[in-house]
Amino acid sequence: MPRIAAPTNAEQREQTQRKILDAFGMLLFTHGLPGLTMTDVARQAGVGRTAVYNYYADLEQLLVAYALDETERFVTDLKTELTLLDNPVDRLALYIQVQIQDLARRHLPPGPAMRSVLSPESFAKLGVHVGELNALLQDILRDGMAQGYLPRADIDGLAPLIHGSLTASASRGTGGSPVDGTDDDGRLAAHIAGTVRFIQAGVGVVFDDAGRPVRHGNAPAAPAVPDRR
């Protein structure tokens, strides 16, 4: 009898689908999207080409599935990390850092830039997760303005500008190719640090001589401390 790799058919299908998505992600990282074929994905996953088509009708459908899977995990992890930081300036720095790291790892455009590689119908399927990322950034900006660390500005207009800067920065930071190895990791880290400073300055963050963020004039008044003497 043939060896059964998973206890149930459902688990077997889930394992096969995971192999396909992981293989697709690896090929994106090593070769990029241009020229990639379903045959390449099948070979990398160690399954027949027919098996890939059983899950995804074409490369675009596979790209959407991969983007949704990766973005869902990315958003979940990012939300967890953001809750550990109190200062909105620190949260903005973290958002910028992990976005560029994720772009370098996945070799995919960020949500808004996916419009250039997907049909309108396929891009619409990404709307929920793209909206989640945008909402996270807008919440950080809104909180920064409310606490006085950022000058008042149009958040709806500011968020796309930041995402556009992230897209351009990630492309420059990787040189158009995946980043790997100690030297490249160091180069990427330096590039990320520079991008964080650039975007923070662009949205109006000001630091004192000790490197601490300074509140602007629109900061809410500090609560009075009761005299307990």
C-alpha positions as CSV (number, residue, x, y, z in Angstrom):
1,M,0.0,0.0,0.0
2,P,1.2,3.6,-0.7
3,R,2.5,5.5,2.3
4,I,0.1,8.1,3.6
5,A,1.9,11.3,4.5
6,A,-1.0,12.8,6.5
7,P,-3.7,11.2,8.7
8,T,-6.6,12.6,6.6
9,N,-7.2,13.8,3.0
10,A,-7.9,17.3,4.3
11,E,-4.5,17.4,6.1
12,Q,-2.8,16.0,3.0
13,R,-4.3,18.7,0.9
14,E,-3.3,21.3,3.4
15,Q,0.3,20.1,3.4
16,T,0.4,20.1,-0.4
17,Q,-1.0,23.6,-0.5
18,R,1.6,24.7,2.1
19,K,4.4,23.2,0.0
20,I,3.2,25.1,-3.1
21,L,2.9,28.4,-1.3
22,D,6.3,28.0,0.4
23,A,7.9,27.0,-3.0
24,F,6.3,30.1,-4.6
25,G,7.7,32.3,-1.9
26,M,11.2,30.8,-2.2
27,L,11.2,31.3,-6.0
28,L,10.1,34.9,-5.5
29,F,13.0,35.4,-3.1
30,T,15.6,33.8,-5.3
31,H,14.4,34.8,-8.8
32,G,11.6,37.4,-8.5
33,L,8.3,37.4,-10.3
34,P,9.2,38.1,-13.9
35,G,9.5,34.8,-15.9
36,L,8.2,32.6,-13.1
37,T,6.0,29.8,-14.3
38,M,3.7,27.2,-12.7
39,T,6.1,24.5,-13.8
40,D,8.9,26.2,-11.8
41,V,6.6,26.2,-8.7
42,A,5.7,22.6,-9.1
43,R,9.4,21.6,-9.5
44,Q,10.4,23.6,-6.4
45,A,7.5,22.1,-4.4
46,G,8.2,18.6,-5.4
47,V,4.7,18.0,-6.8
48,G,3.3,17.5,-10.3
49,R,2.3,20.5,-12.3
50,T,-1.3,19.2,-12.3
51,A,-1.3,19.3,-8.5
52,V,-0.5,23.0,-8.6
53,Y,-3.4,23.6,-11.0
54,N,-5.7,21.7,-8.7
55,Y,-5.3,24.5,-6.2
56,Y,-4.6,27.6,-8.4
57,A,-5.9,28.2,-11.9
58,D,-3.0,30.4,-12.9
59,L,0.0,32.3,-11.6
60,E,-2.0,35.4,-10.7
61,Q,-4.3,33.4,-8.5
62,L,-1.3,31.8,-6.8
63,L,0.3,35.2,-6.3
64,V,-2.9,36.5,-4.6
65,A,-3.1,33.4,-2.4
66,Y,0.5,33.8,-1.4
67,A,0.1,37.6,-0.7
68,L,-3.0,37.0,1.4
69,D,-1.3,34.2,3.4
70,E,1.9,36.2,4.0
71,T,0.1,39.5,4.7
72,E,-2.3,37.9,7.3
73,R,0.7,36.4,9.2
74,F,2.6,39.7,8.8
75,V,-0.3,41.8,10.1
76,T,-0.9,39.5,13.1
77,D,2.8,39.6,14.1
78,L,3.1,43.3,13.6
79,K,0.1,44.1,15.8
80,T,1.6,42.0,18.6
81,E,4.9,43.9,18.3
82,L,3.3,47.3,18.2
83,T,1.4,46.6,21.5
84,L,4.7,46.3,23.3
85,L,5.6,50.0,22.5
86,D,4.0,53.0,24.2
87,N,5.5,55.9,22.2
88,P,3.9,56.5,18.7
89,V,7.3,57.6,17.4
90,D,8.8,54.2,18.3
91,R,5.8,52.5,16.8
92,L,6.3,54.4,13.5
93,A,9.9,53.3,13.5
94,L,8.9,49.7,14.1
95,Y,6.3,49.9,11.3
96,I,8.9,51.2,8.8
97,Q,11.5,48.6,9.9
98,V,9.4,45.5,9.6
99,Q,7.8,46.7,6.4
100,I,11.1,47.0,4.6
101,Q,12.4,43.7,6.1
102,D,9.2,42.0,4.9
103,L,9.6,43.5,1.4
104,A,13.2,42.3,1.2
105,R,12.3,38.8,2.4
106,R,9.2,38.3,0.2
107,H,10.5,40.2,-2.9
108,L,6.9,41.5,-3.4
109,P,5.6,45.0,-3.7
110,P,3.7,46.3,-0.6
111,G,-0.1,46.3,-0.7
112,P,-0.8,49.5,-2.6
113,A,2.0,48.8,-5.2
114,M,0.4,45.4,-6.0
115,R,-1.9,47.3,-8.3
116,S,0.9,47.3,-10.9
117,V,1.2,43.5,-11.1
118,L,-2.4,42.4,-10.6
119,S,-5.7,42.8,-12.4
120,P,-8.3,45.0,-10.7
121,E,-10.3,41.9,-9.8
122,S,-7.4,40.2,-8.1
123,F,-6.2,43.3,-6.3
124,A,-9.7,43.8,-4.9
125,K,-9.2,40.4,-3.1
126,L,-6.3,41.9,-1.2
127,G,-8.4,44.9,-0.1
128,V,-9.1,43.7,3.4
129,H,-5.4,43.1,4.4
130,V,-4.2,46.1,2.6
131,G,-6.8,48.1,4.5
132,E,-5.6,46.6,7.8
133,L,-2.0,47.7,7.1
134,N,-3.2,51.2,6.1
135,A,-5.3,51.4,9.3
136,L,-2.4,50.4,11.5
137,L,-0.3,53.2,10.0
138,Q,-3.1,55.7,10.3
139,D,-3.6,54.8,13.9
140,I,0.1,55.4,14.6
141,L,0.0,58.8,12.9
142,R,-3.3,59.7,14.6
143,D,-1.9,58.8,18.0
144,G,1.4,60.7,17.3
145,M,-0.6,63.8,16.5
146,A,-2.9,63.4,19.5
147,Q,0.1,63.1,21.8
148,G,1.9,66.0,20.2
149,Y,4.8,64.2,18.7
150,L,3.7,64.9,15.1
151,P,2.3,68.2,13.8
152,R,-1.3,68.1,12.6
153,A,-1.7,66.9,9.0
154,D,-4.0,65.1,6.7
155,I,-3.6,61.5,7.7
156,D,-5.5,60.1,4.7
157,G,-3.0,61.9,2.4
158,L,0.1,61.2,4.6
159,A,-0.3,57.4,4.8
160,P,0.0,56.8,1.0
161,L,3.1,59.0,0.9
162,I,4.8,56.9,3.6
163,H,3.9,53.7,1.8
164,G,5.2,55.1,-1.4
165,S,8.5,56.0,0.3
166,L,8.6,52.4,1.8
167,T,8.2,50.9,-1.7
168,A,11.0,53.1,-3.2
169,S,13.2,52.5,-0.2
170,A,12.8,48.8,-0.2
171,S,13.8,48.7,-3.9
172,R,16.9,50.8,-3.3
173,G,17.8,48.9,-0.3
174,T,17.8,45.5,-2.0
175,G,19.3,46.8,-5.3
176,G,16.5,45.0,-7.1
177,S,17.6,41.6,-5.8
178,P,17.0,39.6,-2.5
179,V,19.2,40.5,0.4
180,D,21.2,37.6,1.9
181,G,24.5,37.1,3.8
182,T,26.1,39.1,6.6
183,D,27.4,42.0,4.5
184,D,24.0,42.4,2.8
185,D,22.2,42.2,6.2
186,G,24.4,44.9,7.5
187,R,23.8,47.1,4.5
188,L,20.0,46.5,4.8
189,A,20.1,47.4,8.5
190,A,21.9,50.7,7.8
191,H,19.5,51.4,4.9
192,I,16.5,50.8,7.2
193,A,17.9,53.0,9.9
194,G,18.3,55.8,7.3
195,T,14.8,55.3,6.0
196,V,13.3,55.5,9.5
197,R,15.1,58.8,10.1
198,F,14.0,60.1,6.7
199,I,10.3,59.3,7.1
200,Q,10.3,60.4,10.7
201,A,11.7,63.8,9.7
202,G,9.3,63.9,6.8
203,V,6.2,63.6,9.0
204,G,7.7,66.2,11.5
205,V,9.2,64.2,14.3
206,V,11.8,66.3,16.2
207,F,14.4,64.8,18.6
208,D,16.3,66.5,21.4
209,D,20.1,66.2,21.8
210,A,19.7,62.9,23.7
211,G,17.7,61.4,20.8
212,R,14.3,61.6,22.5
213,P,11.3,62.7,20.6
214,V,10.1,66.2,21.4
215,R,6.4,67.2,21.7
216,H,5.1,69.9,19.4
217,G,2.9,72.8,20.5
218,N,-0.2,70.8,19.8
219,A,0.5,68.4,22.6
220,P,-2.3,67.9,25.1
221,A,-1.6,69.4,28.5
222,A,-0.1,67.0,31.0
223,P,-2.5,65.9,33.7
224,A,-2.0,67.8,37.0
225,V,-0.3,65.8,39.7
226,P,-2.3,66.1,43.0
227,D,-0.5,67.6,46.0
228,R,-0.6,64.8,48.5
229,R,1.4,66.7,51.2
